[in-house]
Amino acid sequence: MSRTIHRTRNRYPFQAAMQKLLFIFCILAGLASPSSAQVQQSIPDKALLAEDLEKLLTDLSERYIYLKDKKTDLACIREKYIPSLDTIRTATGQVLFFEYLLYEFYDSHLILNTNRKASYRLYAPLYANTRQNKTVITQVWQTQISNLHHNIIGAEVLKFNGRPFGQMIDAFPTVCHDKSDEEIRNWIGNKILSGRYDQPRNLELKLTDGRIIELNLDDLQIRKDTTFLTSYHKQNVGVIRLNNSLGNGNLIREFDKALDALMHTKGLLIDLRNTVDGGDSYIARAIMGRFVQQEAPYQKHWTVEAYADLPPVVRTWVEYVAPRGKTYTKPVVILVDRWTGSMGEGLAIGFEGMGRAVTVGTEMERLAGAMQGFSFKNQKFGYRLSTEKLFHINGTPREKYIPTHLFVPKSINQDEILVKGFELVKRSK
C-alpha cells in the first residue's frame, strides 16, 4: 500500500533529540529496576526488539489508515528510534519504547494492549485546549466528578507538578513531529494532563477571576458505577444513562429492560457521556435496532485493500441497522461530551444518521477509525491500529463530527447539557 510521507516543518536537532529520548528511556528503565543484577538478567534481546520494531513500522506504513493525514515522518522514526534500541534494559523500558513511538502519531486510538506504572493514562477527568502557548481548561467530566469545588472552566493551566506547562509539552518524549503545531501541541497537552500512573498530577491553575489555586487531580472522586446503566423518568421524559458498558454484551438485556419500562414516556434521553472506553458495534446495533421499524443506514466505512504487488484499491460500504424487538417511536435526544468515545461516538452519529435522534453536547473524544489488533513477533503484548475510516451517513468523518446542538460549557454548578436535553426532547415532534 503506497503512502505519502509528510515532512515536519520544524524539528529538534538530531543530537539534542536523541539525548532527550535516551535520557528518558534510561531514567524510566532505572526506576523500574530494583537492582543491577535484575537489570542484567532482564536486558531484552536487541535482535528480537529490532524485529518487533520493523514489524510495527511495516504495519504502520501498510495498514494504518490515517498515516497520510499525520504530520509524522516514518523516515525520522527509523533514524531516531533504531539507535535507541541499545538503551533498553528492562521489560518496562521496551514497553515505553513502543508507547513513545506510537505517540509520534498523536492519535489516542493508537495504543498498545498493555501498560506499565510509568505509562501515561489514556485520559484525564478534564480537557484543555492549547492555543499560542496558553493552555485553558474547556471541559470537566461533570457526570463523574463528585467533589470539584471550583469552577475551573476557562482556567489557565500554569504548572504541572511544579513545572511550567509549556515546558512540559516541549519535554514530552516524542522527537519526530513539530511540537509548535497547534493540533499536536493540543494533543500532547491533554496527554500530560492524563499523567503517568506512578506520578502525581498537581496543577497550578489561574481561574477566570484571577485567583491562583492548586488542584490535585488524584484527589478528585471519580464516580465508579457498578451497573450497566442507570434509568429513570422525569416530567414524562425517560433517561437511560450508559455506565461505560458498551463493551459488555449483557448491556443489551439491561437496555431492553430499561427501555421497555419507559415505553410510555413522551420522549427519551440517552446519555453517552460515560462511554470513554468505547465498545462493540454488535452492542451498538442492538441498541439502535430498538428505534427503527425498517432497516436504516447508520455509518459509512472506507479503507484501502492491497495484496502482494497488486495495486491498492479503495473499498467503501454503508452499514445498516435492522429492527429488533418492540420499537420506541417517540423523540430521542443523545447527550455527548469529551468522554463519549469510540463506539459511543459511533452510537451518537448512528442515531442521527438513521434520523432517529438529535445530539446535544460538546465535541466528543474524537477517536478516529475502526480498530484492528496486531501482534509483535516476539512480545507477549500487541497493539491496535485504525484500519478503516468511519463516517456519518452525511459524509462527515466521525472524528470531526459536531453535535447538532453544540454546547459550550460555562459552569460546573449545573448539568447544563442534561437541562438542554430535557428542553429539546419536550419540544420535539
matplotlib code that plots the C-alpha trace (Angstrom):
import matplotlib.pyplot as plt

x = [0.0, 1.6, 1.8, 2.9, 5.3, 4.6, 7.8, 7.7, 8.3, 10.5, 12.3, 14.8, 18.4, 19.3, 21.8, 19.6, 16.5, 18.5, 19.9, 16.5, 15.0, 17.8, 17.7, 14.0, 14.4, 17.3, 15.6, 12.3, 14.0, 16.1, 13.1, 11.6, 14.6, 15.2, 18.8, 21.6, 21.6, 18.0, 18.6, 21.3, 19.1, 16.2, 18.0, 15.9, 17.5, 18.3, 17.9, 14.4, 13.4, 14.7, 12.4, 9.4, 10.3, 10.4, 7.0, 5.4, 6.8, 5.7, 2.1, 2.0, 3.2, 0.8, -2.2, -2.6, -5.3, -4.6, -0.9, -1.3, -3.2, -0.4, 2.4, 4.9, 7.8, 8.4, 12.0, 12.6, 11.3, 13.7, 16.5, 15.8, 14.4, 16.6, 19.8, 17.9, 17.3, 20.7, 19.4, 16.6, 17.4, 14.1, 10.7, 9.3, 11.8, 10.7, 7.0, 7.7, 9.9, 6.9, 4.5, 6.5, 6.8, 3.0, 2.8, 4.6, 1.2, -0.7, -3.7, -5.4, -6.8, -3.3, -2.3, -0.5, -2.7, -0.5, 1.0, 3.4, 3.3, 5.4, 2.9, 0.6, -3.1, -5.5, -7.5, -7.9, -11.1, -10.7, -10.0, -7.9, -7.2, -3.7, -3.5, -0.5, 1.3, -1.6, -3.5, -7.1, -9.5, -12.6, -14.4, -14.6, -16.0, -19.0, -21.1, -18.3, -16.7, -18.4, -16.0, -14.9, -15.3, -14.0, -15.4, -12.3, -13.9, -11.8, -8.9, -5.4, -3.0, 0.1, 2.1, 2.0, 3.9, 5.7, 6.9, 5.6, 3.1, 4.6, 7.9, 6.1, 4.8, 8.2, 9.8, 7.2, 9.0, 8.5, 11.0, 9.6, 6.8, 6.6, 5.5, 4.8, 1.9, -1.3, -3.0, 0.0, 0.6, -3.0, -2.9, 0.3, -1.1, -4.0, -1.8, 0.3, -2.9, -3.7, -0.5, 1.6, 0.2, 3.1, 3.3, 1.2, -0.9, -0.7, -2.0, -1.5, -4.4, -5.3, -9.1, -11.1, -11.4, -7.6, -7.2, -4.4, -5.3, -3.8, -5.7, -4.6, -6.4, -5.8, -7.9, -10.9, -13.5, -14.4, -17.8, -17.5, -20.8, -21.5, -24.4, -24.5, -26.9, -29.0, -32.6, -35.4, -38.2, -38.9, -41.6, -42.7, -39.3, -37.2, -33.5, -31.1, -27.5, -24.9, -22.2, -19.2, -20.6, -20.7, -18.1, -20.2, -22.9, -25.0, -25.8, -28.3, -30.6, -30.3, -31.0, -34.1, -35.5, -34.9, -36.4, -39.4, -40.2, -40.0, -42.2, -45.0, -42.8, -43.2, -39.5, -36.2, -32.7, -29.8, -26.8, -23.5, -21.2, -19.6, -18.6, -15.0, -13.7, -15.7, -17.2, -18.6, -20.6, -22.7, -24.0, -24.5, -26.5, -28.6, -29.5, -30.2, -32.4, -35.0, -35.6, -36.3, -39.2, -37.2, -33.5, -31.7, -28.1, -26.1, -22.4, -20.1, -16.8, -13.7, -10.5, -7.8, -7.0, -3.8, -2.3, 1.2, 2.4, -1.1, -2.3, -4.2, -8.0, -10.4, -13.2, -16.2, -19.6, -22.5, -23.6, -27.3, -29.3, -32.1, -35.3, -35.1, -37.9, -40.6, -39.9, -39.6, -41.1, -41.1, -38.4, -34.9, -32.1, -28.5, -26.2, -22.5, -19.2, -15.4, -15.9, -18.1, -15.5, -15.1, -18.3, -20.0, -19.3, -20.5, -23.7, -24.3, -23.7, -25.6, -28.8, -28.6, -27.7, -30.8, -32.9, -33.9, -32.3, -30.6, -27.4, -26.6, -23.3, -19.7, -17.3, -16.7, -13.5, -12.6, -11.2, -10.6, -11.4, -12.3, -9.6, -7.8, -5.5, -1.9, 0.9, 4.6, 6.8, 8.4, 6.4, 3.6, 1.6, 0.3, -1.1, -4.1, -4.2, -7.1, -7.5, -10.8, -12.1, -15.6, -18.1, -21.5, -24.1, -23.8, -20.1, -18.6, -15.7, -16.7, -13.7, -14.7, -18.4, -20.0, -23.3, -26.5, -26.8, -23.2, -22.8, -20.0, -19.7, -19.6, -20.0, -19.8, -22.7, -25.4, -25.6, -26.3, -26.2, -28.8, -31.0, -30.7, -31.6, -34.8, -35.7, -35.1, -37.0, -40.0, -40.3, -39.5, -42.3]
y = [0.0, 3.2, 6.2, 9.8, 10.8, 14.2, 16.1, 18.1, 21.8, 22.2, 19.5, 19.3, 18.9, 15.2, 15.2, 17.1, 15.0, 11.7, 12.9, 13.7, 10.4, 8.3, 10.1, 9.4, 5.8, 5.3, 7.1, 5.2, 1.9, 2.6, 3.4, 0.1, -1.9, -2.8, -3.9, -4.0, -7.8, -7.9, -5.3, -7.5, -10.6, -8.8, -7.0, -7.7, -9.2, -6.4, -8.5, -9.5, -5.9, -4.9, -7.5, -6.1, -2.5, -3.4, -5.3, -2.2, 0.2, -2.1, -2.3, 1.4, 2.1, -0.5, -0.7, 2.5, 4.2, 7.7, 7.7, 10.2, 12.5, 12.7, 15.2, 12.4, 11.2, 7.4, 8.0, 10.2, 7.5, 5.0, 7.4, 8.3, 5.0, 2.3, 3.6, 3.9, 0.1, -0.2, 1.8, -0.6, -2.6, -3.8, -5.1, -1.7, 0.1, -1.9, -1.2, 2.5, 2.4, 1.3, 3.6, 6.6, 5.6, 5.4, 8.8, 10.2, 9.9, 11.9, 9.6, 8.4, 5.4, 4.1, 2.1, -0.9, -3.5, -3.4, -0.7, -0.2, 2.1, 4.6, 4.7, 7.6, 7.1, 7.1, 10.1, 12.7, 13.9, 17.3, 18.5, 21.6, 23.5, 24.8, 27.9, 30.1, 28.5, 29.0, 26.0, 26.6, 24.1, 23.9, 20.9, 18.7, 15.2, 16.6, 13.4, 11.5, 14.0, 14.5, 16.8, 19.6, 22.8, 25.4, 26.3, 25.6, 26.1, 28.7, 28.4, 28.6, 25.7, 27.4, 24.5, 20.7, 19.1, 22.4, 22.8, 25.4, 23.7, 24.9, 23.3, 20.0, 20.0, 20.7, 17.9, 15.3, 12.1, 12.4, 13.6, 13.2, 15.8, 19.5, 20.5, 24.0, 22.7, 23.6, 20.2, 18.3, 20.6, 20.3, 16.5, 16.5, 18.9, 16.6, 13.6, 15.3, 16.1, 12.4, 11.8, 8.7, 6.1, 6.3, 10.1, 12.8, 15.2, 18.5, 21.5, 25.2, 27.0, 30.6, 31.0, 33.4, 35.8, 35.9, 33.7, 31.1, 27.7, 24.2, 21.2, 17.6, 15.5, 12.4, 13.9, 14.1, 11.5, 9.8, 8.1, 4.3, 2.9, -0.8, -1.2, -1.4, 1.6, 4.0, 4.7, 6.9, 9.1, 12.7, 15.0, 12.1, 12.0, 8.9, 8.9, 6.0, 6.6, 4.1, 3.5, 2.8, -0.6, -0.6, -3.4, -5.8, -7.9, -8.1, -4.4, -5.4, -7.2, -4.4, -1.8, -3.8, -3.9, -0.2, 0.8, -1.5, 0.2, 3.7, 2.9, 5.1, 8.2, 11.1, 11.2, 9.8, 11.0, 8.6, 9.8, 8.7, 11.0, 8.0, 5.7, 6.7, 3.2, 2.6, -0.7, -3.1, -2.3, -5.5, -4.0, -0.6, -2.1, -4.0, -0.7, 1.2, -1.7, -0.8, 2.6, 1.7, -0.1, -0.9, -1.2, 2.1, 3.2, 4.4, 4.5, 4.6, 2.7, 3.5, 1.6, 0.6, -3.0, -4.2, -7.7, -8.6, -6.4, -5.7, -2.0, -0.7, -0.5, 1.6, -0.3, 1.5, 0.4, 1.6, -0.4, -0.8, -1.3, -3.8, -3.6, -5.6, -6.1, -3.5, -0.2, 3.0, 5.7, 8.8, 11.6, 10.8, 13.1, 11.9, 13.6, 13.6, 15.2, 14.7, 11.4, 10.0, 7.7, 5.4, 3.2, 5.9, 8.3, 5.7, 5.3, 9.1, 9.6, 6.4, 7.6, 10.9, 9.2, 7.0, 10.1, 8.9, 11.4, 14.7, 15.2, 17.8, 18.5, 19.3, 17.8, 14.1, 12.2, 12.3, 8.7, 8.1, 4.9, 1.3, -0.7, -3.9, -5.8, -6.7, -8.8, -8.4, -11.3, -11.6, -9.7, -11.1, -7.9, -6.4, -3.1, -1.6, 0.4, 2.1, 0.2, 1.8, 5.4, 5.8, 8.4, 9.8, 8.9, 12.6, 12.1, 13.8, 11.9, 10.6, 12.2, 15.6, 15.3, 18.3, 17.7, 19.0, 21.3, 22.2, 23.3, 25.3, 24.6, 27.7, 26.4, 23.2, 24.2, 22.7, 19.9, 22.2, 19.5, 17.5, 20.5, 21.3, 17.7, 17.9, 21.1, 19.7, 16.4, 18.2, 20.4, 17.7, 16.2]
z = [0.0, -1.1, 1.4, 1.2, 3.8, 5.4, 6.5, 9.7, 9.4, 12.4, 14.3, 17.2, 16.1, 16.0, 18.8, 21.3, 20.4, 20.9, 24.2, 25.5, 24.3, 25.6, 28.9, 29.4, 28.5, 30.9, 33.8, 33.4, 32.9, 36.0, 38.1, 37.1, 38.2, 41.8, 41.4, 38.9, 39.0, 38.0, 35.3, 33.8, 33.8, 32.2, 29.3, 26.2, 23.1, 20.8, 17.7, 18.7, 19.6, 16.1, 14.5, 16.5, 15.7, 12.0, 12.3, 13.9, 11.3, 8.5, 9.9, 10.4, 6.8, 5.2, 7.5, 9.5, 7.5, 8.9, 8.0, 5.2, 7.5, 10.1, 10.1, 11.2, 9.1, 9.3, 8.0, 11.0, 13.3, 11.8, 12.1, 15.8, 17.3, 15.8, 17.6, 20.9, 21.0, 22.7, 25.7, 26.6, 29.7, 31.1, 30.2, 31.3, 29.0, 26.0, 26.6, 27.0, 23.8, 21.7, 23.6, 22.7, 19.1, 18.8, 20.5, 17.5, 15.6, 18.2, 17.9, 21.1, 19.3, 18.5, 21.6, 23.0, 24.7, 27.8, 30.0, 32.9, 36.0, 34.1, 31.2, 30.5, 31.3, 28.4, 29.5, 32.3, 34.1, 32.4, 28.9, 27.8, 24.7, 24.0, 21.8, 21.3, 24.2, 26.6, 27.9, 29.1, 30.6, 28.5, 30.0, 33.1, 33.4, 35.2, 35.2, 37.1, 39.4, 42.8, 44.7, 42.4, 44.4, 42.0, 38.6, 36.6, 33.2, 31.5, 34.0, 32.6, 33.4, 34.7, 36.1, 36.2, 39.2, 39.7, 36.1, 33.7, 31.5, 28.2, 29.2, 29.9, 26.4, 24.9, 27.0, 26.1, 24.9, 21.2, 18.6, 15.1, 15.0, 15.3, 18.8, 17.7, 15.5, 17.2, 16.7, 18.0, 20.9, 22.0, 21.9, 24.0, 26.5, 27.2, 27.4, 30.0, 32.0, 31.8, 33.7, 34.3, 36.6, 39.0, 39.3, 40.9, 38.9, 40.7, 38.7, 39.4, 37.8, 37.2, 37.4, 35.3, 38.3, 38.6, 41.6, 41.6, 43.0, 43.4, 42.2, 42.7, 40.0, 42.1, 44.9, 42.7, 43.5, 40.2, 40.3, 39.8, 38.5, 39.3, 37.0, 33.2, 33.0, 35.1, 34.1, 35.4, 34.1, 35.0, 33.7, 31.4, 29.8, 30.1, 30.7, 30.1, 31.1, 29.9, 32.5, 30.3, 29.4, 25.6, 25.6, 27.6, 25.8, 28.9, 28.4, 25.6, 28.1, 30.6, 27.9, 26.7, 30.3, 30.8, 27.5, 28.0, 31.3, 29.6, 26.5, 28.0, 28.0, 25.5, 24.8, 25.7, 26.6, 26.0, 28.0, 26.4, 28.5, 30.2, 27.3, 27.4, 26.8, 23.7, 23.0, 20.4, 17.3, 17.9, 21.1, 19.5, 16.6, 19.1, 20.9, 17.7, 16.5, 19.1, 17.5, 13.8, 12.1, 9.0, 8.0, 8.2, 7.4, 10.3, 9.3, 6.3, 6.1, 4.0, 3.6, 1.1, 0.2, -1.3, -1.8, -2.6, -5.5, -6.8, -6.9, -3.9, -4.3, -2.3, -0.6, 0.9, 2.2, 4.3, 7.4, 8.3, 11.5, 11.4, 13.6, 16.8, 19.4, 20.1, 18.5, 20.6, 18.3, 20.4, 20.1, 21.2, 22.2, 22.6, 25.2, 24.4, 25.6, 25.6, 27.4, 24.7, 23.0, 20.0, 19.9, 22.0, 19.1, 16.6, 18.5, 18.5, 14.8, 14.1, 15.8, 14.0, 10.7, 11.0, 11.5, 15.0, 17.2, 17.6, 19.6, 22.2, 24.0, 23.3, 20.8, 21.6, 22.3, 18.5, 18.4, 14.7, 12.8, 13.3, 15.1, 14.4, 16.7, 15.6, 17.2, 17.5, 16.5, 19.9, 22.5, 24.6, 24.1, 20.8, 19.5, 17.8, 14.6, 12.8, 9.5, 8.4, 8.3, 9.7, 8.5, 9.4, 6.7, 5.6, 4.8, 7.9, 9.4, 12.8, 14.5, 13.1, 13.9, 15.7, 17.7, 16.2, 19.2, 20.1, 23.7, 25.2, 29.0, 31.2, 34.7, 36.8, 39.1, 36.9, 34.4, 31.5, 28.8, 30.7, 31.1, 27.4, 26.6, 28.5, 26.8, 23.3, 23.8, 25.2, 22.1, 19.6, 17.4]

ax = plt.figure().add_subplot(projection="3d")
ax.plot(x, y, z, "-o")
ax.set_aspect("equal")
plt.show()
